[in-house]
Amino acid sequence: MYSPPEQSQASPGRAAEPTSPEERAFQARIDAGIKIEPKDWMPDGYRKTLIRQISQHAHSEWVGQLPEGNWITRAPTLRRKAILLAKVQDEGGHALYLYSAAETLGVSREQMVADLHAGKAKYSSIFNYPTLTWADVGAIGWLVDAAAIINQIPLCRCSYGPYARAMVRICKEESFHVRQGYDIMLALCRGTPEQKAMAQDALNRWWWPALMMHGPRDAESVHSEQSARWKIKLYSNDELRQRWVDQTVPQAEFLGLTIPDPKLKWNPERGHYDFGEPDWDEFWNVLKGNGPCNRERLQARRKAWEEGAWVREAALAYAAKRAQRERKRA
Amino acid sequence: MNDWPLWEIFIRSQHGLSHKHVGSLHAADGEMAIKHARDVYTRRNEGVSIWAVKASDIVASSPGDKEALFESANNKIYRHPTFYEVPEGVKNM
């Protein structure tokens, strides 16, 4: 599902001019559109920024399984259940592609998992909101996965080869996610008044968190300049947010739903929708760990990891025993 | 407890192409690597055959050897058909 476009406050800051010959050659390669591959020389800052960005993205996919997983056993029909299972499985797959891409930069899977569980690593703030009704599953696919696609399509062209390749796979699978979400919303909006009200309620609750998902306003975003030069961030948070609003509003109109923003209005001069400011205090607060579900999400991840430990250990012991037997036989 | 070993996964698609690298994953042994590869890399009929190779068994060229390995091919443009001028009137070549 989805990547947090720079939802963290700490770190490098402004773009530094490349100084050493290696750095200049590195920047020249990026400017020429040549991909950087795992064994190539790269500045420490590039490596560190990418490890943070890719692992945050992976964690978001991984934790993102939880809000929707909440509804698998209660999906309204067998068809919806099969679809939701496939979608949640995709999210797990996306996390795995991304963890692998991050590992090519020299960080271990174990370390990334440990950082997530210790609360040191971030993931997208959106997954710290609860899924209260079935309509929330529709709203997530429609709004959150669409926001993800808008952010991820440009990343297919980012400078780091393994990350770009993971993004290509993910984007191919992501449009299924959006369509199944919209399909759920469509069914509810064509249903009884109660069902339509449920869809409206989900939109009311997810609109603002989804708007914030694109990250802080450009003026507040600390990584952008350097990341843009390194081509690991190709559009600014505000550009991506605007694109998402512009494409989502007509889709909401088709459903007959109302966007919960009194300031939302088409601006013919700009050729874009104007919209209101979300509550940024809430955004920073959720990011700091105080959202409605932060604790529950991390607890669920830790529980799964700890309770699966014996399986991981047993599999290794079994593999070692079999390898030993084969050696003896040889 | 340590991570399971890393495996590189290669998939052959249905259209008669050779196996192609698709990514990597962790698994305790080869059999599990194939099962995981099926779940991670072939959820949409991407392939009909999987190779799993332990990442530590792969010998790779180093970026520093790029010139020594590949530069000489750059000087041999006569290896490409476009090097040769085919006179007008000569057909099927």
Boltz contact constraints between the chains, C-beta under 6 A:
constraints:
  - contact:
      token1: [A, 39]
      token2: [B, 63]
      max_distance: 6.0
  - contact:
      token1: [A, 40]
      token2: [B, 63]
      max_distance: 6.0
  - contact:
      token1: [A, 93]
      token2: [B, 40]
      max_distance: 6.0
  - contact:
      token1: [A, 96]
      token2: [B, 40]
      max_distance: 6.0
  - contact:
      token1: [A, 97]
      token2: [B, 23]
      max_distance: 6.0
  - contact:
      token1: [A, 100]
      token2: [B, 23]
      max_distance: 6.0
  - contact:
      token1: [A, 100]
      token2: [B, 24]
      max_distance: 6.0
  - contact:
      token1: [A, 108]
      token2: [B, 3]
      max_distance: 6.0
  - contact:
      token1: [A, 109]
      token2: [B, 3]
      max_distance: 6.0
  - contact:
      token1: [A, 110]
      token2: [B, 3]
      max_distance: 6.0
  - contact:
      token1: [A, 315]
      token2: [B, 28]
      max_distance: 6.0
  - contact:
      token1: [A, 316]
      token2: [B, 28]
      max_distance: 6.0
  - contact:
      token1: [A, 319]
      token2: [B, 28]
      max_distance: 6.0
  - contact:
      token1: [A, 319]
      token2: [B, 29]
      max_distance: 6.0
